[in-house]
Each structure stands twice: as structure tokens, then as C-alpha cells.
């Protein structure tokens, strides 16, 4: 309602008062939707009448009192200032009327009996007699709820009040029943009656209310939104403004109270319809849910639309539905949701729709509920709603129905929960073991339980589960054989000592002949292929075919449709095959997907893999950040036996960056004893050895490295792509002064067949082996190490090799070479944040200024670095690799230097900028 229209409504009532003061009668009928301000308008009118010296006799009709004969009239008379004799007369008339008017028809226009007419005349005469000499205003709110006898009396009064200072003002909602509508129509035919309509507030009205409550600045921010969610209903608007005034608009408590008040004031069954709409979310099935006639529902929805609660059958305010159900109460809400679940299932709604009602109903009470919840969980997982999938499955597991179905549901719940959290709580283990003992689980489900228990470090429970895994006959279903083979491969790669617990390998087609008929797209086949490629890399060493197979699996994999063990195996195959740069984009994409889908368990495991990639690329800060992210998402105490993997990478990163205090704290974290039986334990043992080296505990480090190596040999995975333990053992021997022993173990590493041939491992081996030889041989080995490590992409190991080469050049008196190489080593070490290594190398600013034969030449730092390497004989591509820039950038630097120095080629540039002999490239 605009300000102008509100003024008009007020003017109508003010005009009635002016007429009454002049001795004239008047009637006004105020209509409007629920909570549109009718009661407020009537109260204001009553105050104005009293202020003008008149009297007011008011009544409020109530739906609960509709059947009390003369109830409204009794209120009006009790409000009047009656003398004792008149009051006694009124009581007698009311008593007689209630006795004799019982059979009065509900139609106030119907003909009265003689007795009834006499009673009506007498009661109305008393009211008319109260109107002089001062005006009397009769005010009745919600006249649609008045009893029939009172309406009869008021209709009679209206026809006989002319030429009397008597006013009558009535209010009713916008959809009165037939009885009230007839009464209003009868009144409005009278010449002294006026109708007043109160529409919703418009934008101007809402803005004015907002300014009054919040001030001009606050109103500017709120008015538009307040109009949308309140529909201009003054009561709802007041709730909205209250929420903003007290800073609680997020909770919307004020709006909720106002809306419930609107519903309570609405004609039945409007409130029930609103509750059903809050449960269903759409109006179409409401009639069937509540058992109402479609026309009744349409009328109730129209009331809610008119009152501003709804807009075209949808709640306007985002908090409206929850407020409606809060008013209904939890038990009644749950019961309504259960009814909605029955209805939506019967009508063929999608599983997630039915599942939402089952979840809100808090009970699984029908045979179709469990499969519906499982189907909804599958959909939720595919849509990235892992937490919701877990909710569905947890509810399904409360079923007391078929034990086989319940067992399979528990496994589905376990797999969904592993996407959210990594541990398996103690209280869940008995239920999982009961599921296995039913004998209703297939081998795939049983092995899923085993994998989860092993990951969580629950080896004893895993062993018990494996006892129930039958040894499949030769004619077993190929899928079963495939699952068993995949499990054996996975366990051999992850928990080697426990593979003996699996059934014999002789009868499940170990040679793969029986697996060829199984299509590749199945989850079982993907799981098998990923475990097979990882097993190949760890037992036979890396090869191009294994890398291609791993990339094929990752290329065709999406997080929502693949078990994370499969993804992890494929990523680890690339990492252990010394292809971390190829694994990196897959890992980053999967981390982003896990974060977007809200799967913290998956995200944590992927961060741990990403940290390992960083370590192998020499990105120490990245390794620390990803390890920390893994523990931020899932605390260390929930990783079980797998905690050693992220912990090892964090420990190596901190140690290499010189953050010894933080590294020391990690060693005090409790770790499960079962970790020593896992591949994760190898990583931890190796990282602890690296820490011991940093704190100069050579013997402790050597013990860890050799212990790590012994386990790798025993488990059949002695490949340097996993851990090049011989290199580190050799370094420990060097630190202890045992050069012969160091040389022996390092040469063993070099001779480790094709396994020792990756550039990263070979470069690190050559760097350490150089320390066991005489200076002339040492230089050649270090040059080879630098070349190999440049190819590998491991910046940290490259910086270490360059640092050793710098030291060697200084030792043989080639100080210019030492200065140039040391400068590059320092740049790379700084990028790696390897503080202990950086401290051993000269900073760029410590290098002497370049001497020119003929003139002073000012070069930028970047140009100077390129010039240094040109003088040493490096090609443009070699310079680009050393400086981590493009060949094009090198060419641009050279062009600018030619122009500055005034030369035409590389030879002239070297001659112009440097004095003394210039030698061949480092790797020559």
C-alpha cells in the first residue's frame, strides 16, 4: 500500500468521526489480507474516537469462539459503560438469547422468529441508547469469525443507526466465507457505509518503514530486499526490519515469528498447507499429501500469496520453510516427511527426492527405503555431495531388514566415508566384521573392508575379515578372480607382509588368461590395472609401457566414478617411475575436484601425493605446504598406518629447508606400530634418516637407510624410484670417513641394472661418488651429475651438485668458473628455500663487477648471468636449462648485450667482457 492510499484509508475513518460529532452515523468495512494492518488501523481509529470525546466498544472475533452464540455482541456490551440495572438487563437478554436462538440459521439475513427478533431489538436498542449525547464507536476486528447470532444483531443495528452519533467499523480478511460475505454485502448496500481496502505496502511504503526503523543509510541497503521477502506485508516487514536492526538477519528469527503469526491468523487449513509446502517444496502434491480437495489447497495458496508469505506458490524468504517447520515441531515434521516419502515413492519420484524425506523422517520403516537410500547415495556421490551420500547410507544402516542388504550397505557407507575421512572409528569395526561374517558380501566388498582397515592400521581386524574371503574355485566368476588379483597386487605394493593372508594365487588366474574377457571400463578392471602398473614399477622398475598405462588410467578417470585407491596407484606409478612432472597436472586437477566436491578424505590423500611430487621436483616449500594441507584437512591422528607418507615429505622438506626445530617436533608425533609393515613406513624411515644426517647423527642415519633397504629387498621392491637408499647410505659412510664403503655402495647403485638409470637417481649417485675419487676424476663425475640432474627436473638435487662443483672448481684454482657456477647454485637453492645449502654459496651481490677490456659496461643481473655462461661455452639451450628461462629469453639477453658492448657474436662478447682464458662447457 502506498503512502497515499494509507492516507485515504485513514481519511475515511476520520470522516466517520467528524460525522459522528455532527450527529451522523457511519459504517466502515476494512478488508485486507492477513496481517496487512487492519488491526492497527482499527486501534488507531479507536484512539481517535476517544481523543474526540467519544466512547468505544470493541470486540475481537475468534475462530475458536465462532459457535458461542452472541459472543461478539457480549464483548461489545461488556466494553460499554452500563449502569447496574442495564447490565443486569443485558445479562438476562443474553441468557434468553442463547437459549432461544440456538436454532438461528447461520445466515444473518434469514427471517427471525418473534422471540429472536425481540431479543435482537432489545440488545440493539441498548447499544443505540449508548450513543448520545457523545458518539459511540462499535469496533469489531476479524468479523469473519463472528457467531451468526452476533452478525444478525449487528446487521439489524446497521439498518437502524442512521441519524444517530453511532459508528461501526468492522474488519475482515480478503477471503471471507459465504456467511461473512453476505453480511458485508448487506452492510455496503447501506448509504452511510464505506468499504476500505488495505493492499500490501509498495516500495515507497516499505522504504518509509525502513527509514523509520533503520535510518536513511540502513534503509537504502535493505528496502529492496525487504520488499521482495515480505511482499509488502507490514507484519512480515516488521520482522525483517527487526532482524536487520538487531543484526540477526542471517538467522531471521524476527521474520520467523512474524510469519508464524501470519499462519496462525490465516483461515484453516492454510497453516497445514504451508507446512506441507515446506516439506514438499512444490505445491502440486499438497492435496494428495494432506487428503484435501484440490480447490481448498488452491484457496489456501491464494491466501498465502496475498499475505506475502508466498509468491506464485514459492516461499519468498529463504528462511521461511525452516521457520514453518520449526513452528510445527520436530516430531510432527518428521512424521510429515515420512508421509511425503511414501507419497513421492508411490508417484515415482527420483531416489534423491524420496531419500531427502526419509532422511528428515529419521526412520527406515518400509522395504523399499534401503535401496532407495543407496541409489540416492550413488547419485549424490556422482554429483559431488559426499557428505549427503554418507547421511543417506547411515540412515539405511539403521534398517532391521534383510541382513545381506544391510551388510552391502555398510560397505557402501564405508567407501563413502573414506572420501570424507580416512580413519575407521573403533565403534564401526564390529559392524563391519558382522557384515563380512554374514557371507553375503562379494569378494569386492570384502576386500573394500580389508583395504579400509589396513589403511587405518587395523591389521588385526583386517586379518579377521580376510579369513572369511573364500578361496575361489577354478570356475569362479572372472570378476571375483579379478578382484582377488587386484587385491593381491595392491597389498604387495602397500602392505607386503600381509599378502600371505589372501587366498592362494594359483587358482585366480595369476597369468591373466582368465581376465581378458572382462571389459576395461568396469571398476574392478580399473582397480586391477592400476594395481598392476604400480606393482610393475615397484618390482621391475620403470618402463615406458608402465608410464603409458598409468597415464591411460588417469586420463579416463574421474574422482566421482573411481575408487581413490585406483587413482592413488596410478599416480604412484608415475611418481615411482621418476615421472613426477607428468603426474603433477593429474594430481592438481584431482585436488581441485576433491575440494569442489567437498571430499576432505580424498583431498588429504591427494595432497600427500602432491607433496611427494614436490619433493622429487626439488620444490621444498611446495612439499611442506601440501603436507601441511593434508594434515589440515585430516588430522595426523586419523591417518592410521598411512600417516608415514605425508609425515615423511613434511620431515624431508623442513630438514632440507633448515627448519630443524619444526622437523624435530614431527618426530615426537605418535605413529602406529603397524606402519612398519607398510610402504608408508619405508618413506618415514627414510625421512628420519635424512633428519639424522642434518643433525650429524651419521650412525643413526645409516641405520635407518640400511633398515629401509633391507625391507625393500625383503619385500621385493628394491628399486631406486621408490627410495634410492644406497645413495643416502653412501653419503652417511662419506660423512663417517669410510670412503671405500661409500664407493662400494654407490657403485652398487650405479650397477643396479636399468633400475638405477633414471636421471635423478643417477645424477645424485654421481655427485656422491665424485667425493670418493681424486680431483681430476671428481670434476668429470660432477659434470655428469649436473647434466643428469638438469634433465631430471629436481632443482634441489641440481643445486647440491652445482654447489659441489663450485667447491671443486675453487679447489683446483678455477675461481671464475667457481664464481659463475656458485652463482647459479645459489639462485636455485634460494628458489628451493634450502637455507643450509644457500648459506654455503656466495650471494649474487658478492660477485665482483665484470671487467671490460675497453670500457665499463653496465649489465643487468639477468644479462650478467647469461654472459657468465656464454663465457664458459654453454649453448643457448643449456643456458636456458641452467637459468630456468626460455631459449627465446636467452636470445633477447644476448641481443641487448651485443648492442651494449658493440659486438656481433658470442666469441666477441666473451672476449670483450672477460679477461683470461675461457674454457669449454661444464659438461664437456
N, C-alpha and C positions, 0 to 999 in steps of 0.2 A: 504494500500500500504506500502510495506517495504521500509526502507531507501535505499536499493539497487535499487529497482525499480524506486523510485523517482529520484535517480541519473541518471538512464538510460534515463528517460524522459527528464530530463534537458540536458543530453548529446546530445540527438537527436537535440534539438533546438540550442544548442551551435554549433554543427556541421554545421547547416544551416548557421549560422553567419560566421563561418570560410570559408565556400564555397563561400558565397556572397563576402567576402573580396577578394577572389581569382578570382572573376568574374563569379561565377557559380550561377545558380538559384536553388531554392529548395522549396518544399512544405511539410508541416506537417499538419496532421489532428488529433486533440486531441479529444478523446472521453472519456466519463465517465458519471456516474450517476449524478443526481442533487447535486450540492454543493460539488463535490469531489475535487475541487481545480483547475478546468480548467481555470477559470478567473484569478486566482492568477498566474498560470503558464504562461499564455499569457502576463500578465502585467510584470512579471519578464523578459520574453523574449524581450518585447519592450524596457525595460530599458537597457538590454544588447546590443541591436542593437544601441541605441543612444550612449551608452558608447563607442561603437566601431567606432563611427563616421557616422553611417548610419542614415537614416530617417525612420520614422514610420508613416504610415497612417492607423488609426484604426477605426473600426465601431463595434457597438453592435446591433445585430438584435433583434427586439422585436416582440412578438406575436401580439401586438396591431397595428403594422405597416406592417404586412405581405402583406397587399393589396396595399401598397403605391409603385407604380412602380418605380424601380431604387432607392429606398430609401436607401439601404445599399451602393450602389455604390456612391450615392450622398454624404454620410457621408465620404467615403474614399477620395473622391476628395476634399471635403471641408477641410479635415485634411492636404492635401498636400500643399506645398508652391508653389502656382501657380502665375505666372505673371498676370497682369490685362487682357491682351489680351487672354491668355489661360483660365483664369477664365470666361471671357465673353463667349468664345467658349464652355466651359463646360456647362454653364447655358443654352445656346442655344440648345446644343445636348440633355441635359436632358429634356428640354421642348418639343423638337421634339419627343424624345423617348417616353415620357409619352403620347404624342398624338397619335403616330403611333403604339406603341407596346401594346395598350390596349388589343388587341386580341391575344397576345402572349400566347401560351399554357403554363401551369404551369410546364411542363416537360422541364428542361433546355437542354435536348438532342434533342428536336424536331427541325425540319428544320425551319430556319428563312426566312421571306420574304426578298426581296432585300433591302428594306428601313431599316428594322430592322437590317439586317446584317451590313449595312453601319454604322448605329448608334453604334452598338456594337464594330465594328472595330475601329471607331474613339475614343470612350471612352477608350478602352483598349490601344490604341496607346498612348494616353496621359499618362496613368499610367506607361506604359513601358518606355516612354521617361523620366520619373522622376527618373529612376533607375541609371542613370550614371551622373557623374563619381563615386558617392558614393552609397552604397547599399540602397535599399528601401524595407522595410518590410510592407506588407499588412496583417493586423491582424483583423479578424472578429470573435467575440465571439457569441455563440448561433446561428450558421449558419442555424440551423433547422427552424428558424423563418424568414429567409431572403425571400424577394419577388422573384418571378420567374424570373423577368427581370434581377435582380442583379445576381441571380445564373447563368443565361445564360451568362452574361458578364464575371463573374469570371471563369466559365468553359472555355470560349473562351480564357481568359487571361492565364489560367494554361497551355493550349496547346501551347502557343506561347512565353512563358517566358524563355525557355531554352537558355543557353549561354548569359544570362543577369543577372547582380547582383540584381536580384529581388527575394524576398522571400514572400511566402504566408502561413500564419498559420491560420487555422480555428478550431473552437471547436464546438462540438455538444453533445447532451445528448446520453444516451445509447439506446434510442428507438426512432430514427428519423422516420418521416413519409416517405412514399414511395418516394416523390419528393426529399427530402433531402438525402435519402439513395442512390438514383440514382446518385445524384451529387457527393456524397462521393465516390461511387464506380468508377465513371468516373475519379476522381482525382487519386485514389490509383492505377489505371492501368498505370499511367504515371511513367516513370523510375526515375524521380527526386522527387517522393512523398514518404513520410513515414507516417505510422499510429502510433499514441501514445495512449495507453490505460491507464487511471488512475483508478485503483481499490481502494477500501476503504483502509484506514490505518490498518495495522496489529498491533499486540501487541507491537512490537518494535517501530513502528511509533507513537502509542498513548503514550507510555512511554516517548519517546523523547519530544513530545509536552508537556506532563505533567511536565517533569523536567524543561523545558524552562519557564513554567508559574508558577509553584508552588515550584520548588526546589526539590532536591532528596528525602527528607523526605516526603513532601506532595505528590509527585508523587507515592511513594510506597504505600500510603494509598488509592489513588484514581484511579490509572491506570486501574486496573481490572474492576472496576465498570464502569468507563468512557467508556471503550471499549464495554461493554455489552449494555449500554444505547444509545451510539452514533452510533454503528455499524461501527465505523471507519470513519464516515463522518466527514471531517475536520471542516465544519461549525457547525455541532451539537457538535462536540468535543470541539470546542472553547467556545460554550455556556455553556457546562458542567463545563469546567475548570474556566470559568468566575464566575459561581455560587460558586464554591469552593473558589476561590480567594477572593471573597468579602463576604464569609460567608453566602451566601444566598441559599445554595444548597437545603434547605428544601422547599423554595418557587419555586426554579428552574426558575426564571424569565429569566435568560440568555438563558437557553435551550429553553424556550418557544418562545422567539424572534427568535432564530436560526431556530427552527422547522417551524414556520410560514413563515419565509423567504424561506425555502426549498419548502413548499407547493406553495407559490406564484410563484416560478420558475418552478414548475412542469407543464407538459402539461395538459390541461383540458381533462376530468373533475376530475383530480386527487385530487384536493383540496376538491371538493364536496364528493368524495368517502371517504376521510379521515374524513370529518365531519360526514358522515353517520356512519362510523365505530365507531367514538367516541360516538355516540348516541346509537347505537345498541349493541356494544361490541363484535359483531361477524360478519364476512364478508358475510355469506351466504345470508341474506335477503337484502343486499345493492341494488342489481339491481332492486328488486321489490319496494323498498322504493323510489328510485330516478327515476324509469322509464327508466333505461338504459339497453342496451343489456348486456348480461352476459359476452361476450367477452371483452367489453370495461371496465367493472369493473375488470376483471382479469388482463388486461394490466395496469390499474392504481395501483392495488395492487402490481404488479410486480415492478412498478416504485418506490413505497414507500418502498418495501422490499430492492430494490437495493440501495436506498439512505440512508438506515439505520434508517428510521423512524419506520418501522415495522420489525418484524421477524416472518415469517410464518403466516402472517395475523394478528398479535397482536402487539400493540404498545410496543416498547422496554422500554421506560422511563415511570415510574409511573405517571409523571405529564403531559404526552403527550396529553391524551384525554381532560383533562381540559384546556390545552393550546389551543388546536384546537378549542374548543367551545368558549373560551374567544375571540379568533380571529373572530369567526362567529358573536358574539354579542348576548345579552340576548334574544331579541325578535325573531330573526331568529332561535336561538337554541330552544326556547320554541315551535315555530311552527314546527320544525323538530321533536321534541319529540311527539307532538300531532299526526303528521303523523305516527310516529313509533308506537304510541299506537293503532291507527286504524289498522295498518298492523299486529301487534302482536296479537291483539284480534281476528282479522279475521282468523288468522292462528292457533288459539287455544293455544296460549302460556299460561303459568301458570299465575295466577292472580297477584303475586308479580312482574313479569316481566312487565306486562301491566301497573300495578299501578305505577311503577317507571317512566314510560314515561308520564303517566297522571300527576304525581307529578311535574315532570320537565316541563311539558307543561303548568302548572299553570291554567288549566281551565277544568271544567267538562262540556262537551258540547254534550254528547251522552247519550241515555237512559241506556246503559249497564255500564256506568262509575261508578255509585254509588255502585251497587252490586259487581262490580269487586274490588273497593277500600275496601269495607267492608270485602270481602273474603281475600284480601291481608293483611288486618289488623289482621284478625284472625290468619293467618299463621305467621305473624310477632310476635304476642304475644306468640305463641307456641314455637317460636324459640328464645325467649329472646330479641327481638328487639322492646321493648315497645315504645321507642321514635319514631321509624319509623311507628309503628301502629298508634300513635297519629297523625303523619303527614298525613297519608292516610285518616284518618277519618275527620280531619279538612278540608281537600280538599273536601271530599264527602259532608260535611255540607254546602258547598258553592253552591250546586246544587239548581236549581229552579224547580225541577221536582216534583214528587209525594210527597205530604205533609206527608202521613203516613210513607213512606220510609225515608224521611228526619227526622221525629220525632224519629224513631227507631235508625237511625244513630247517632243522637245527644246523645242518651242514651249510645250507644256503645262507643262513644267518651268520655263521662263522666267516664265510667267504666275504660277505658284505661288510662285516665288522672289520675285517683286516684292511679294507680300504679306508676305514676311519681311524683305526687304532691298531697297533702292532701286537700288543700283548694278548694273552688269553687268561682272563682272571681265574683264580683258583676255583671260585664257585661254579664256573662253567664247565670245568673238566669232567666232573661226574656225569653231567647231562650229555656231553659229547661221547663219553665212553659208553653210556647206556644206548646212545644212538647206534654206535658201532656194534654193540652186543646183540642188537635186535636181529642182525643178519639180513636186514632189509636194504642195507646200503650196497651200492655197486662198488667196484674197486676204485673208480674215480673219486667217489665221495669219501670213501675210507681213507684214501691217500691224501685227499684235501685236508682231512682232520690231522693226519700224521704230519704233513708239511707245516701246518699252523702250529702244532705242538712242538715240533722241533725248532722252528723259528723262535718260539717263545722260550726255548730252553727247558721244556717239559719233557725230557727224554724218557723218563720212566713211563709217563702216560702214553707217549708215542709208541714205546715198545709194546705196551699192552694192546694198543689199537692194532698194531701190526700182527699180533697173534691171531686176530680174527680175520686176517686177509688170507683167504684160501689160496692154496697152490692151484692155479688154473689147469684144467686138463688140456691135452694137446688140441682138442677140438673146441677150445674156448672161443668165445666171441672175439673177433680181431680187435675190437675197441678195448676189451679188457686187457688183452696182451699188450696193446699199445700203451695203455695207462701204466701198467706194471713196468714196462721197459723205460718209459719216460721217468717214472719214479726212481728206478734204479740209477739211471744216468744222473738225475738231479741230486740224488743222495750221494753218489760217488763224488760229485763236484762240490757239494756243500757240507755234508757230514759223513766223510768217508768211513769212519769206524763203524757206522750203524748200518751200512748197506747189507751186512750179513743177516740182518733181521728180516729182509724181504724174502719172498719165496724164491726158489731156485730159478736161475736164469736159463736153465736148459730147456724149459718147456714153454717159454713165452715167445719163441721166435727171435732169439738173440741175433740171428743172422739177418733179420729184417725181411725174409722171404714172405712172411705172413702179413706184413704191414703194407705191402704195395697196393692192396685193394682198398685201403682206407683213403677217402678223399682228403686233400690237403686243407680245405677250409675249416674242418672241424677243430674245436678247441683242443681235443685230445691230440690231434695230429700236430697242431702248432706247438703244444706243450712239449711233445716228443722231439720235434725238430729243433726247438730252441735248446733243450737239454742236450741233444746230441751234438750240436755245434759247439756248445761250451765244453762238453766232455772232450771233443776232438782237440780243441785248443789247449786244454789243460793237460792232456795225456800225450798228444802227438806234437804239440807245438803249433804255431800259427801257419796258415797257408792261405793263398788267395781264394780257394774254394770256400773255406770256412768263413772268410770275411764276406764273400758274396752271399752265402746262405744266411748269415746273421743280418745283413742289410735287407735281404728279401723279406725276412720275418718282420723286421721293424717297419719296413716300408708299407706292409699290408696290415699293420696293427694299429688299432685304436684303443685308447685306455678303457673305454666303456665296454668293449666287447672281448677283452682279453684278460686272463688271469695275470696278475702282476709278476708272478714267478716266471712266466713265459717271457715277458718283456725284460725282466732283470737278466735272465740267462742270455738273451740275445745281446743286450748292451755289454754284459761282462765279457762275452766272446770277443767283441770288438776291442774292448779295453785290454784284455789279456793278450790279444793278438797284436798289441802295440799299435792300435789304430785309434787313439783317443780323439783325434781331431774329427774322425768320421763318426764317432759315437756322440760327439758333443751336440750337433743340431737336433738329433733324435731326442736326446735327454732333455734339452731345453724345451722342446715342443711338448714333451710329456709332462714336465713340471708345470708348465703353464696350464695344460689341460687339467691336471690334478687340482691345481689351485682354483681354477674356474669351476670345476665340478664339486668343490668342497669335499675332497677326499684327503684328509691330513695324513692318513697312514700311507697312502700311495705317494703323496708328495714327499714325505720324510724319506722313504726308501730311495726315491729318485734323487733327492738332494745328496744322499750318501754316495750314490753312483757318480753324480756330477763332481763331488769333491775328489773322488779318485781320478777322474778325468783331469781335473785341475792339477793334481799332484804330478801326473805324467806329462803335462804340458809346462811344468815349472811355474804355474800360477799359484803361488803360495797364498796370497790374500784371498783369492777365489776359493781355494781349498778350505781355508778357515771359515769363510762366510757360508759356504754350502754345508759344511759340517755343523756349524752353529745353527743354520736354518733347520737342518734335520732334527736337532735336539730341541729347537724352539717349538717345532710342530708336534713332535712326540718326545717327551722327556726320556732321558737316558735309561731310567729305571724300567721303562716299558718296552725296551728293545729286546730283552731276553738274550739268548746266545748270540744274536746278530749285532749286539752293541759294539763289538770289537771293530767292525768295519768303519763306521763313521768316526769312532773314537781314535782309530789309528791315523786316519787322514788329518784329523784336527791336531793330534800329537806331533805328527811329522811337520805340518805347516808351522805350528808355534815354535817347534825346535829350530827349524831352518830359518825362521824369522828372528831368532834370538830372544823370544819371549819365554824364557826358561821358567819363570815363576808360574806363569799360567800353565805351561806344559806340566810342571811338577804337580799342580793341583789335579790334573786329569788322572795321574797315576794313583790317586787316592780314592777315585770313584770305585764303588763296589762293582765287581764283574762276576757273572755266574761261573761256577766251576765247569759247567757244560760247554762253555765257549772254547775250551782247549780241544774239543773234539770236532771243531768246525773250521771251515776255510776262513771264517771271520777271525778265529783265534790266531791263524797264521799272520794275518795283517797286524793284529795287535802286538804279537810277539816281535815282529819285525820293527814296528814303530817304537816299541820300548827299547830295542837295541839302538835305534837311531838317537833316541834321547840319551841313552847311556854314553854314546860317542860324544855327544855335545857337552856332557858334563865330565868327560875324560875318564869314564869308568870303562876302560878298554876291555877288561876281562868280563865284566857283566854284559857288555855289548856283544862280545864274541860268543858268549854262552847263548844269548838269545838268537843270534844269527845261525849258529850251528844247530840249535834246537829247532829252529824254523826249518832249516834244510833237512834235518833228519825226518821230520814229519812229512815234508813234501816228497822225499824219496820213498818213505814207507807207504804213503797214500797214492803213489804212482802219478804224481802231478809235479814232478821236478822240472818245471820249465821256467826260464827267467822272465817270461811275460807275466807270470803270476808274481813272483818275487825273485829278484836276482840276488839271492842271499850270499852267493860266493863272492860277489863284488864287495859287499859290506864286510864279510868275514876277512877278506883280503885287506881291506882298509884298517880293520882292527889289528891285524897282525902287523901292518906297517907302523901303526901308532905304538905298538909294543916293541918295535925294533926288530921284528922277526921277518926280515926281507925275503929270505928263502921260502919260508912258509907262505908268505903273501904271494910271491911269484907263482908258487905251485898251484894255489887255489885259483888265482886269476887266469893262469894258462889253462887250467881245467875248464874254467868258464868259457874262454875263447874256443876251446876244443869241444864244446858241448854240442857238437853237430849243428844242424840247422837251427836248433833252439837258441843258440847264442848269437844268431846272426842279425837280430834287429838292430837298427842304427842306434837306438837309445841304449840298449844293453851293451852293445859293442863299444860305443863311444865311452861309456862310463868305465868299462873294463880296461880299455887302452889308457885312459887317463891315470888309473891307479897302477897299472902295470908299468907305466913310464917311471914311476918313483922307484922301481926295483932295478932300473938299468943305469948305465953310465950316461953322462950328459949328452954325448953325441947321439946315442940311441934314444935317449929320453925326448929330445926335440922332435924327432920323427914320429914317435908314438903320440905325442901330444898334438901334433898337427893332424894326424889321422883321427884322433879323438874329436878334435874340433870339427872336422869335416863331417864325421858321422853324426855328431850331436846337432849340427846345423840342420841336417836332413831330418832328424827325429822330431824337431819342434819343441824339445824340452829346454826351455830357456834357463832354468836353474842349473841343470847339469852343464849346459853350454857355458854359463858364467863361471862355473867351477873349473872347467877345462881351460878357459881363457885366462883365469887367474893363475893356474899352474903354469901356463905357457908364458905369462908375463914374468913370473918369478924365474923361469928358466932362461928367458932372454936376458934378464938382468944379470943372472949368474954368469952368462958367457960374454957379457960386456956389450950386447946389442941393445943399448939403452933406448934408442929411438923406436925400435920395434917394440920393446917392452912398454914404452910410453903409449904408443898407439893401441896395442892390444889391451893394455891395462885400462885405457880409457873406455874401450868397448865393453870390457868385462864389468867395469863399474856401472855403466849405463844399464846393462842388462840386470845386474844384481839389484840395482835400485828399483827397477821396474818390478822385480820379484819380491821386493821388500826384504831381501835376505841381508839383514843388518850385519850379522857376523862376517859375512863374505864382503860386504861393501866396505867395512872398516879396514880390511886388508889391502884395499885398492885405492889408488890416488883418485881424487875427485877431478872432474873435468877442469875446474879452475886452477888446479895445481900444475897443469901442463904449461911449460914455457911458451911464450909467444913465438909464432913462426918467424924465422929469419928469411929475408929475401935477399937475393944477390944484388939487386939493383935498386929496389925501392921498398918502402913499407907498404904492405898490402893488408887491408882490413877485411878479414873473412868472418862470416857468422860462425857460430859454434857448429851448426849443421854442415856448412861448407868445409870447415876445418876437418871434421871427422871424415868426410868423403875424400878430401885432399890427402889425409894421412894414409888412407887405404889405397889410393891411387899410387902414392909413392912406394908402397910395399908391393905393387904389382898386381893387385886384385882387379878382376874384371867387374863390369857394371853389375852383373847378376850376383856375383859374390859379395860385392859391397851392399847390395840391396838386402841379401840374406843376413849379413852381419848386423846391419843397422835396422832391420825390420821396417824397411821402406820399399817402395816400388822402384822398379828399374827406371820408370819414367821420371821419378823424383831425382834419382841419381843423375840422370842426363840433364835435368834442369839445373841442378847444382853445378855441374861441370860447365854448362854453357855460361852461367853467370861468372864463374871463376876465370874462364878463358877471357871474357870481356874485361874483368877487373885487372888481370895480370898482363893482358895483351899478348896472348899466345894462341896457337891454333890447334894443338893436340895434347894428348896426355903426357907424352915424353917431355915436351917443352914446359908443361905445367909443373911436373916434378922437378925439373931442372931449375925452374925459376923460383920455386918455393922452398926447396930443401938443399942443403949443402951436404957433402959427404956421399959415400957410395950408397946406391939403392939396390936392394936385393930382390929376389923373386918372391912370389906369393907364399903365404903361410903353408898352404897345403902342398906345395911343390915337392 
